[in-house]
Amino acid sequence: MRIEQNSLQNSNRLLISLVFSTIMIGVYATIAQTLMFREFLAVFYGNELCIGLILGAWLFGVAFGAWIGGRISSETASLDGCLHWFITAFIAMSVMLPVQTGLLRVFRGFLDIPTGQAAAISSVIFTASAIIIPASIAIGFIFPLACVIFSKATSAKSRGIGNVYILEGVGSLIAGVIFTFLLAPRYLTFEIIAIFNIVNFIALFFLLICLKDRLKKTRFVVCALLAIYTVLFLSSSATGIDKFLAKKRWATFNDSIKLVESIDSKYGNIVIGEKDGQYSAFVNGQYDFSFPDEYGNAQISHLVMNQHPDPQNVLLVGGGLGSLINEMLKHPVRALDYVELDQELIRLTKKYLGTDDVNALSDKRVAIHNVDGRFFIKSSKARKYDMIFSNTPDPSTASLNRFYTVEFFREAKARLRKGGVFVARADAALNYFGADVAAYAGSVYHALTAVFPYIKISPGSTNYFFCSNDKNTVNFDLDVLGKRHRERNIESDYFSEYNFYTILQPEQVAAVKERYQNLKISGLNTDHQPLTYFFNLVLWGRYTGSRFADFFRLLGAIDIIYYFAPIFIFLLFRLAYIEIIKNRANYSASAGAIRGKPLNLISRCARFNSLAAISSLGFTGIALEIIIIFEFQNVFGYIYEKIGLVVAIFMFGLALGAVFANRIVKKYETLEELNLKDEGLFVNNNLKFWTKRLLAVEIFAALLLPTIPFIFKVLPYSGTSSLWILFLLIAIAGIMTGFGFPLGGKLFMKAKLQNIENSHLKQGSGLSITAGMVDAADHFGAFIGAVLTGVILAPILGISGACFVIAAVNLTVAVLLAHFIIRR
């Protein structure tokens, strides 16, 4: 960037302050998104559906703010005016984040959602919109202002848009790394907010210092806010605020249970509550287990363990805290591997467990593995088990759904010894909302039947599925089970052989078996087609009284071909519109016409195409980010800790792509200054030049997307290599989106400024309007992509179907770009 020495006093210092402030915009945007993700996951039971809704609300606000900012900055001629708006929006952005977070923690109380009940999907949408959009409007509003300020301070011209884009991306990378590896493991949410607000106001303070006597009142406000946040952090008041609001959040979940402890681990928010001497553990607001519960755990453990004649080597995946392991060890167990991802959950729970249960965890036969259950099963190929008990919660999230897919069942089957038993569970009160619950639980059963030839199901509000390759191993014969129990000389105050007659009443067993066998479920629940997760979304809508249940069911019944229809119809209408307008135009070879075609028509088409390309790339980039987040869950089983790093890598990819594109813009920018005789021909060729580069990006996106499902299928299940491959894909998605942004901005500006009928725009407002429009188009496309992919495409069509639909969007825009090149 070259400084215009006569344009600003003390311009070098001002430019450095502007660079620092712009980087902090990227930092704050990433921190805000990351904290919103974590807070929403804690409030909405860890359901990844909220990821699409959060991103959607955030991106809509940014798009709207960029549009407003572009209009205001185009009407603000002075540098002081732009700086005033810039700093005001910066302050608003910094102040609104703690307010957002506080409102999110207490919103259930405002909406009067009964304690213990999940929020309706409509409530999620309303909350995401009302709480997130105001702050994101401020961030979007800043972008065009920053572009105009940079253009006044440098000679970068249209490259200023790309430069601001790059600086924000660098800030996002810095924020993601610092948050993931430094702040998240050590500080609470409001402590993190205080830290970044201190840095924000320091950046603003130095910017105001460079302005000397201008904006004195604003300088006082910034100093006051800097002092307030510094005191809040150093005095630990931020810590107290966080704990106070954590209690308020808990009261909206279950005010009858006393909050004992609440912590944020690497994998989610963990709460221990207590009522009448009984403790309950909740992960991301969702009930996990209670203790002491000797009776309930005894019923489960002895029912399960007696399904194998000699269960010596046992694997328990999840749900082992409380009395379950203590009861299981009363059987002839030589080795019990207990897999629990979050060691903080074990550490926190052990503080309140009874002596016998703590001793059971320390038993020499028990080995605790703090890794993801699927990763453990996939990687421990040398270990074979007589029994594997998958005691995970219901597949209410995409992460939990991984333990109910055909792929997981096959992996578990491969770890069983000959005659081994695999046990899964699912809540299934078939008489309540029969069709929806039956479809949900039935999808689990159908996935099991695709892997195991022999399955027996226990009746009750929770069904246990006992699966084996040997028809003689799993047995519901009451005499056989009673004999096994007696021969093991098990002493339990809560279970005897006679309990089998209550649990496995023959008529109930037969009725449950018949119901499951008569269920007709289209498709199987797989990692990349999460059918059970989709049915759970329908069930969620039904339980909360939302009409979204019918909406989801309707979408699930539609063939994938109908998802392509709106895209195809849009293309036909757009091409027909262009031809109609062209036929009505004046084709005489007059001034302002190129080969008989009005320059105005060419300019309009070029502007539309540039915005369509930017929107489609924003759509594709955010859709790929969500799809990769889903796959990250499939491989690693969590996203809570790494969400900041995922966002940062995507944003870094955006910046890197913008750097490459800016080099192209810089290389050819000198052509714009040539005084060509045939201005119309120059404009036409120039617009074609930038259109061809956008076309190449769209074609690359359309070709990349169909390969994503294949890459996921062959993805190695090694933690390190899989992690780097997924991070690389996220970076590629960002680079692709970022590369198209400056090119689209350049095309839009050329079409806008070179329009003969609007040539007065060359005098100043073209950059601000371009910055506002292209940033709004980018984030509006991303808004549509986030909502459609996170809420509809990925849950309903699966990853493969979603990728093909997204590829069709890029292909449609590529056709429009190619049509412009050929027909002009």
Solvent accessible surface area in square Angstrom, and as a share of the most:
residue,aa,sasa,rsa
1,M,105,0.47
2,R,162,0.59
3,I,31,0.16
4,E,75,0.34
5,Q,127,0.56
6,N,161,0.82
7,S,51,0.33
8,L,22,0.11
9,Q,130,0.58
10,N,46,0.23
11,S,7,0.04
12,N,88,0.45
13,R,121,0.44
14,L,3,0.01
15,L,21,0.10
16,I,121,0.61
17,S,10,0.06
18,L,2,0.01
19,V,40,0.23
20,F,78,0.32
21,S,0,0.00
22,T,0,0.00
23,I,33,0.17
24,M,9,0.04
25,I,1,0.00
26,G,2,0.02
27,V,5,0.03
28,Y,1,0.00
29,A,12,0.09
30,T,1,0.01
31,I,0,0.00
32,A,3,0.02
33,Q,19,0.08
34,T,1,0.00
35,L,1,0.00
36,M,0,0.00
37,F,1,0.01
38,R,16,0.06
39,E,7,0.03
40,F,0,0.00
41,L,6,0.03
42,A,3,0.03
43,V,1,0.01
44,F,2,0.01
45,Y,38,0.14
46,G,12,0.12
47,N,10,0.05
48,E,1,0.00
49,L,1,0.00
50,C,2,0.01
51,I,0,0.00
52,G,0,0.00
53,L,11,0.05
54,I,2,0.01
55,L,3,0.01
56,G,0,0.00
57,A,9,0.07
58,W,6,0.02
59,L,14,0.07
60,F,78,0.33
61,G,0,0.00
62,V,4,0.02
63,A,7,0.05
64,F,91,0.38
65,G,0,0.00
66,A,0,0.00
67,W,109,0.38
68,I,46,0.23
69,G,0,0.00
70,G,0,0.00
71,R,88,0.32
72,I,44,0.22
73,S,4,0.03
74,S,29,0.19
75,E,148,0.66
76,T,25,0.14
77,A,92,0.71
78,S,62,0.40
79,L,22,0.11
80,D,51,0.27
81,G,19,0.18
82,C,0,0.00
83,L,0,0.00
84,H,81,0.36
85,W,99,0.35
86,F,1,0.00
87,I,1,0.00
88,T,60,0.35
89,A,8,0.06
90,F,0,0.00
91,I,25,0.13
92,A,36,0.28
93,M,2,0.01
94,S,0,0.00
95,V,52,0.30
96,M,49,0.22
97,L,1,0.01
98,P,22,0.14
99,V,83,0.47
100,Q,6,0.03
101,T,0,0.00
102,G,13,0.12
103,L,75,0.38
104,L,1,0.00
105,R,5,0.02
106,V,32,0.18
107,F,9,0.04
108,R,2,0.01
109,G,48,0.46
110,F,148,0.62
111,L,62,0.31
112,D,120,0.62
113,I,23,0.12
114,P,78,0.49
115,T,62,0.36
116,G,60,0.58
117,Q,72,0.32
118,A,29,0.23
119,A,0,0.00
120,A,18,0.14
121,I,1,0.00
122,S,57,0.37
123,S,22,0.14
124,V,1,0.00
125,I,63,0.32
126,F,122,0.51
127,T,3,0.02
128,A,2,0.02
129,S,41,0.26
130,A,56,0.43
131,I,14,0.07
132,I,0,0.00
133,I,32,0.16
134,P,57,0.36
135,A,3,0.02
136,S,0,0.00
137,I,45,0.23
138,A,8,0.06
139,I,11,0.06
140,G,1,0.01
141,F,18,0.08
142,I,0,0.00
143,F,5,0.02
144,P,0,0.00
145,L,0,0.00
146,A,2,0.02
147,C,0,0.00
148,V,12,0.07
149,I,0,0.00
150,F,2,0.01
151,S,27,0.17
152,K,64,0.27
153,A,1,0.01
154,T,1,0.01
155,S,28,0.18
156,A,2,0.01
157,K,104,0.44
158,S,9,0.06
159,R,33,0.12
160,G,0,0.00
161,I,4,0.02
162,G,1,0.01
163,N,21,0.11
164,V,0,0.00
165,Y,16,0.06
166,I,27,0.14
167,L,25,0.12
168,E,26,0.12
169,G,1,0.01
170,V,53,0.30
171,G,0,0.00
172,S,0,0.00
173,L,48,0.24
174,I,71,0.36
175,A,0,0.00
176,G,1,0.01
177,V,62,0.36
178,I,61,0.31
179,F,1,0.00
180,T,3,0.02
181,F,120,0.50
182,L,88,0.44
183,L,8,0.04
184,A,15,0.12
185,P,83,0.52
186,R,153,0.56
187,Y,75,0.28
188,L,49,0.25
189,T,7,0.04
190,F,16,0.07
191,E,26,0.11
192,I,2,0.01
193,I,2,0.01
194,A,2,0.02
195,I,36,0.18
196,F,12,0.05
197,N,0,0.00
198,I,29,0.15
199,V,51,0.29
200,N,0,0.00
201,F,0,0.00
202,I,64,0.32
203,A,0,0.00
204,L,0,0.00
205,F,60,0.25
206,F,110,0.46
207,L,0,0.00
208,L,0,0.00
209,I,57,0.29
210,C,8,0.05
211,L,1,0.01
212,K,101,0.43
213,D,110,0.57
214,R,81,0.30
215,L,39,0.20
216,K,128,0.54
217,K,177,0.75
218,T,21,0.12
219,R,55,0.20
220,F,153,0.64
221,V,66,0.38
222,V,0,0.00
223,C,48,0.29
224,A,40,0.31
225,L,32,0.16
226,L,38,0.19
227,A,55,0.42
228,I,92,0.47
229,Y,23,0.09
230,T,43,0.25
231,V,93,0.53
232,L,46,0.23
233,F,57,0.24
234,L,132,0.66
235,S,63,0.40
236,S,67,0.43
237,S,46,0.29
238,A,4,0.03
239,T,30,0.17
240,G,39,0.38
241,I,67,0.34
242,D,8,0.04
243,K,118,0.50
244,F,116,0.48
245,L,25,0.13
246,A,11,0.09
247,K,125,0.53
248,K,91,0.39
249,R,14,0.05
250,W,11,0.04
251,A,45,0.35
252,T,19,0.11
253,F,12,0.05
254,N,35,0.18
255,D,103,0.53
256,S,64,0.41
257,I,24,0.12
258,K,135,0.57
259,L,34,0.17
260,V,47,0.27
261,E,42,0.19
262,S,38,0.25
263,I,37,0.19
264,D,47,0.24
265,S,11,0.07
266,K,92,0.39
267,Y,42,0.16
268,G,0,0.00
269,N,6,0.03
270,I,1,0.00
271,V,9,0.05
272,I,0,0.00
273,G,0,0.00
274,E,40,0.18
275,K,97,0.41
276,D,135,0.70
277,G,48,0.46
278,Q,76,0.34
279,Y,50,0.19
280,S,13,0.09
281,A,0,0.00
282,F,19,0.08
283,V,47,0.27
284,N,17,0.09
285,G,8,0.07
286,Q,44,0.19
287,Y,117,0.44
288,D,41,0.21
289,F,23,0.10
290,S,21,0.13
291,F,2,0.01
292,P,62,0.39
293,D,52,0.27
294,E,61,0.27
295,Y,128,0.49
296,G,19,0.19
297,N,18,0.09
298,A,0,0.00
299,Q,26,0.11
300,I,46,0.23
301,S,0,0.00
302,H,0,0.00
303,L,7,0.03
304,V,1,0.00
305,M,0,0.00
306,N,0,0.00
307,Q,0,0.00
308,H,16,0.07
309,P,75,0.47
310,D,58,0.30
311,P,0,0.00
312,Q,42,0.19
313,N,29,0.15
314,V,0,0.00
315,L,1,0.00
316,L,0,0.00
317,V,4,0.02
318,G,11,0.10
319,G,21,0.20
320,G,1,0.01
321,L,4,0.02
322,G,4,0.04
323,S,2,0.01
324,L,2,0.01
325,I,2,0.01
326,N,38,0.20
327,E,6,0.03
328,M,1,0.00
329,L,14,0.07
330,K,70,0.30
331,H,5,0.02
332,P,55,0.35
333,V,5,0.03
334,R,172,0.63
335,A,42,0.32
336,L,0,0.00
337,D,15,0.08
338,Y,0,0.00
339,V,3,0.02
340,E,24,0.11
341,L,39,0.19
342,D,14,0.07
343,Q,104,0.46
344,E,50,0.22
345,L,5,0.03
346,I,13,0.06
347,R,114,0.42
348,L,0,0.00
349,T,0,0.00
350,K,75,0.32
351,K,113,0.48
352,Y,49,0.19
353,L,19,0.09
354,G,41,0.39
355,T,103,0.60
356,D,96,0.50
357,D,11,0.06
358,V,41,0.23
359,N,83,0.42
360,A,7,0.05
361,L,13,0.06
362,S,80,0.52
363,D,39,0.20
364,K,198,0.84
365,R,76,0.28
366,V,17,0.10
367,A,42,0.33
368,I,62,0.32
369,H,37,0.17
370,N,59,0.30
371,V,52,0.30
372,D,11,0.06
373,G,4,0.04
374,R,2,0.01
375,F,57,0.24
376,F,12,0.05
377,I,0,0.00
378,K,64,0.27
379,S,62,0.40
380,S,12,0.08
381,K,129,0.55
382,A,104,0.80
383,R,103,0.38
384,K,87,0.37
385,Y,8,0.03
386,D,13,0.07
387,M,0,0.00
388,I,0,0.00
389,F,0,0.00
390,S,3,0.02
391,N,23,0.12
392,T,9,0.05
393,P,41,0.26
394,D,23,0.12
395,P,0,0.00
396,S,18,0.11
397,T,6,0.04
398,A,8,0.06
399,S,18,0.11
400,L,32,0.16
401,N,4,0.02
402,R,2,0.01
403,F,14,0.06
404,Y,2,0.01
405,T,0,0.00
406,V,4,0.02
407,E,50,0.22
408,F,0,0.00
409,F,0,0.00
410,R,137,0.50
411,E,22,0.10
412,A,0,0.00
413,K,66,0.28
414,A,49,0.38
415,R,20,0.07
416,L,22,0.11
417,R,106,0.39
418,K,207,0.88
419,G,13,0.13
420,G,3,0.03
421,V,0,0.00
422,F,0,0.00
423,V,0,0.00
424,A,1,0.01
425,R,33,0.12
426,A,0,0.00
427,D,60,0.31
428,A,3,0.02
429,A,48,0.37
430,L,26,0.13
431,N,133,0.68
432,Y,119,0.45
433,F,78,0.32
434,G,31,0.30
435,A,87,0.67
436,D,13,0.07
437,V,3,0.01
438,A,13,0.10
439,A,20,0.15
440,Y,4,0.02
441,A,0,0.00
442,G,0,0.00
443,S,2,0.01
444,V,0,0.00
445,Y,24,0.09
446,H,44,0.20
447,A,0,0.00
448,L,0,0.00
449,T,60,0.35
450,A,47,0.36
451,V,13,0.08
452,F,4,0.02
453,P,85,0.54
454,Y,87,0.33
455,I,33,0.17
456,K,78,0.33
457,I,7,0.03
458,S,2,0.01
459,P,15,0.10
460,G,48,0.46
461,S,82,0.53
462,T,33,0.19
463,N,2,0.01
464,Y,19,0.07
465,F,0,0.00
466,F,0,0.00
467,C,0,0.00
468,S,0,0.00
469,N,79,0.40
470,D,53,0.27
471,K,134,0.57
472,N,111,0.57
473,T,10,0.06
474,V,7,0.04
475,N,37,0.19
476,F,26,0.11
477,D,68,0.35
478,L,28,0.14
479,D,102,0.53
480,V,51,0.29
481,L,0,0.00
482,G,4,0.04
483,K,112,0.47
484,R,29,0.11
485,H,10,0.05
486,R,127,0.46
487,E,112,0.50
488,R,38,0.14
489,N,127,0.65
490,I,24,0.12
491,E,151,0.68
492,S,25,0.16
493,D,137,0.71
494,Y,88,0.34
495,F,9,0.04
496,S,47,0.31
497,E,31,0.14
498,Y,154,0.59
499,N,32,0.16
500,F,0,0.00
501,Y,108,0.41
502,T,93,0.54
503,I,37,0.19
504,L,3,0.01
505,Q,58,0.26
506,P,89,0.56
507,E,111,0.50
508,Q,80,0.35
509,V,26,0.15
510,A,60,0.46
511,A,44,0.34
512,V,13,0.08
513,K,101,0.43
514,E,103,0.46
515,R,105,0.38
516,Y,0,0.00
517,Q,102,0.45
518,N,101,0.52
519,L,39,0.19
520,K,193,0.82
521,I,27,0.14
522,S,101,0.65
523,G,52,0.50
524,L,71,0.35
525,N,0,0.00
526,T,32,0.19
527,D,20,0.10
528,H,28,0.12
529,Q,62,0.28
530,P,10,0.06
531,L,21,0.10
532,T,0,0.00
533,Y,0,0.00
534,F,13,0.05
535,F,36,0.15
536,N,17,0.09
537,L,0,0.00
538,V,5,0.03
539,L,10,0.05
540,W,26,0.09
541,G,0,0.00
542,R,65,0.24
543,Y,104,0.39
544,T,19,0.11
545,G,69,0.66
546,S,14,0.09
547,R,214,0.78
548,F,53,0.22
549,A,0,0.00
550,D,70,0.36
551,F,81,0.34
552,F,0,0.00
553,R,96,0.35
554,L,112,0.56
555,L,22,0.11
556,G,36,0.35
557,A,86,0.67
558,I,59,0.30
559,D,83,0.43
560,I,66,0.34
561,I,108,0.55
562,Y,140,0.53
563,Y,30,0.12
564,F,51,0.21
565,A,39,0.31
566,P,83,0.52
567,I,29,0.15
568,F,119,0.50
569,I,86,0.44
570,F,91,0.38
571,L,23,0.12
572,L,90,0.45
573,F,145,0.61
574,R,28,0.10
575,L,42,0.21
576,A,49,0.38
577,Y,98,0.37
578,I,8,0.04
579,E,50,0.22
580,I,87,0.44
581,I,37,0.19
582,K,11,0.05
583,N,107,0.55
584,R,193,0.71
585,A,27,0.21
586,N,100,0.51
587,Y,92,0.35
588,S,56,0.36
589,A,102,0.79
590,S,62,0.40
591,A,109,0.84
592,G,28,0.27
593,A,29,0.23
594,I,12,0.06
595,R,185,0.68
596,G,9,0.09
597,K,48,0.20
598,P,31,0.19
599,L,4,0.02
600,N,39,0.20
601,L,10,0.05
602,I,2,0.01
603,S,2,0.01
604,R,93,0.34
605,C,5,0.03
606,A,0,0.00
607,R,40,0.15
608,F,71,0.30
609,N,3,0.02
610,S,0,0.00
611,L,37,0.18
612,A,19,0.14
613,A,0,0.00
614,I,4,0.02
615,S,27,0.18
616,S,5,0.03
617,L,2,0.01
618,G,3,0.03
619,F,16,0.06
620,T,0,0.00
621,G,0,0.00
622,I,11,0.05
623,A,0,0.00
624,L,2,0.01
625,E,4,0.02
626,I,0,0.00
627,I,0,0.00
628,I,1,0.01
629,I,1,0.00
630,F,11,0.04
631,E,6,0.03
632,F,1,0.00
633,Q,7,0.03
634,N,16,0.08
635,V,5,0.03
636,F,23,0.10
637,G,10,0.10
638,Y,37,0.14
639,I,5,0.03
640,Y,8,0.03
641,E,23,0.10
642,K,29,0.12
643,I,1,0.00
644,G,0,0.00
645,L,15,0.07
646,V,0,0.00
647,V,3,0.02
648,A,0,0.00
649,I,26,0.13
650,F,12,0.05
651,M,37,0.16
652,F,73,0.30
653,G,0,0.00
654,L,15,0.07
655,A,3,0.02
656,L,58,0.29
657,G,0,0.00
658,A,0,0.00
659,V,42,0.24
660,F,87,0.36
661,A,0,0.00
662,N,12,0.06
663,R,165,0.60
664,I,44,0.22
665,V,3,0.02
666,K,119,0.50
667,K,146,0.62
668,Y,60,0.23
669,E,13,0.06
670,T,88,0.51
671,L,72,0.36
672,E,47,0.21
673,E,117,0.53
674,L,94,0.47
675,N,149,0.76
676,L,78,0.39
677,K,209,0.89
678,D,80,0.41
679,E,73,0.33
680,G,15,0.15
681,L,65,0.32
682,F,25,0.10
683,V,2,0.01
684,N,1,0.00
685,N,78,0.40
686,N,11,0.06
687,L,0,0.00
688,K,39,0.16
689,F,38,0.16
690,W,1,0.00
691,T,0,0.00
692,K,100,0.42
693,R,75,0.27
694,L,0,0.00
695,L,32,0.16
696,A,61,0.47
697,V,10,0.06
698,E,0,0.00
699,I,75,0.38
700,F,101,0.42
701,A,0,0.00
702,A,10,0.08
703,L,122,0.61
704,L,25,0.12
705,L,0,0.00
706,P,47,0.30
707,T,59,0.34
708,I,2,0.01
709,P,9,0.06
710,F,132,0.55
711,I,46,0.23
712,F,7,0.03
713,K,140,0.59
714,V,89,0.51
715,L,20,0.10
716,P,56,0.35
717,Y,45,0.17
718,S,54,0.35
719,G,22,0.21
720,T,91,0.53
721,S,44,0.28
722,S,0,0.00
723,L,39,0.19
724,W,165,0.58
725,I,55,0.28
726,L,0,0.00
727,F,14,0.06
728,L,107,0.53
729,L,13,0.06
730,I,0,0.00
731,A,19,0.15
732,I,48,0.24
733,A,0,0.00
734,G,0,0.00
735,I,47,0.24
736,M,6,0.03
737,T,7,0.04
738,G,0,0.00
739,F,46,0.19
740,G,0,0.00
741,F,3,0.01
742,P,7,0.05
743,L,0,0.00
744,G,0,0.00
745,G,2,0.02
746,K,3,0.01
747,L,0,0.00
748,F,8,0.03
749,M,17,0.07
750,K,7,0.03
751,A,1,0.01
752,K,34,0.15
753,L,34,0.17
754,Q,21,0.09
755,N,1,0.00
756,I,83,0.42
757,E,123,0.55
758,N,43,0.22
759,S,52,0.34
760,H,123,0.55
761,L,22,0.11
762,K,100,0.42
763,Q,160,0.71
764,G,57,0.55
765,S,27,0.17
766,G,3,0.03
767,L,22,0.11
768,S,2,0.01
769,I,26,0.13
770,T,0,0.00
771,A,0,0.00
772,G,1,0.01
773,M,42,0.19
774,V,0,0.00
775,D,3,0.02
776,A,13,0.10
777,A,12,0.09
778,D,13,0.07
779,H,33,0.15
780,F,97,0.40
781,G,4,0.04
782,A,7,0.06
783,F,44,0.18
784,I,58,0.29
785,G,0,0.00
786,A,0,0.00
787,V,43,0.24
788,L,64,0.32
789,T,0,0.00
790,G,0,0.00
791,V,10,0.06
792,I,20,0.10
793,L,6,0.03
794,A,2,0.01
795,P,0,0.00
796,I,16,0.08
797,L,19,0.10
798,G,0,0.00
799,I,5,0.02
800,S,39,0.25
801,G,7,0.06
802,A,0,0.00
803,C,0,0.00
804,F,98,0.41
805,V,8,0.05
806,I,0,0.00
807,A,10,0.08
808,A,20,0.15
809,V,30,0.17
810,N,0,0.00
811,L,101,0.50
812,T,10,0.06
813,V,9,0.05
814,A,6,0.04
815,V,58,0.34
816,L,4,0.02
817,L,0,0.00
818,A,29,0.23
819,H,32,0.14
820,F,3,0.01
821,I,27,0.14
822,I,138,0.70
823,R,104,0.38
824,R,16,0.06
